[in-house]
Amino acid sequence: MTRSAIFGPAEQWPAQDLVALSDSFDADLVAEAYRAGVFPMPLPQASFLARMAWWSPMQRGVLPLTSLRVTRSLRQAVKRYRTTVDQAFERVLAGCADPTRPHGWIDAEISEVYTELFHRGIVHSVEAWTPDGRLAGGLYGVSVGGLFAGESMFHDPMIGRDASKVALMALVELLGNDGQDRVIDVQWWTDHLGTLGVIEIDRDEYLTLLDEALELPEVRWPSREPT
């Protein structure tokens, strides 16, 4: 699998996180964007009229599988939840898109396109459940070759303390169970993600890492239960 050149040569991208604007936005374009090292995120308050903004951060946040930091409290939290894969994608997406969350960016158009990609088997979710069957948290992202591009994660503040972290632990275990040197892309480093082991690398290093990841076999995701 080779990296897409749909956004042109990376050396011609501007030296900023925002690399392109477009009036086009659909599932095919999004799938190709991740292979180019680019991801979509709308800017609804911006002055320009373009439909979608496309990003490739100068400093990219990534989580090597061997770098996840698991504290004692998190190990204890794992015992409080049951995790699944691809069993409640739309509910996870809705939790991540909750309009009351600060800095929310997942709008109806984003939700529609990523739902289509989920049905194509390109987008996946990991869920964390309470013992009595309530969805406590989860995450979703795009899987291409040896790269998992994490898009968003959430937890229910009433019942899901550490639930999103437990989902991340389950994701790391799944991605590493075949011994391949995969990587999780989290877009931007934050203080919170740094506590989990996320590091920053520059754009050129990320694109080199991406080229290597795209040569790896696809993840063996569990079979989905019929809905």
Secondary structure, DSSP 4 states (H G I P E B T S, - for coil): -----TT--GGGS-SSSEEEEES---HHHHHHHHHHT-EE---TT-SS--SEEEE--SEEEEEEGGG----HHHHHHHTT-EEEESSSHHHHHHHHT-TTSTT----HHHHHHHHHHHHHTSEEEEEEE-TTS-EEEEEEEEEETTEEEEEEEEE-TTT-TTHHHHHHHHHHHHHTTT----EEEEES--HHHHHTT-EEEEHHHHHHHHHHHHTSPPP-PPPPPP-
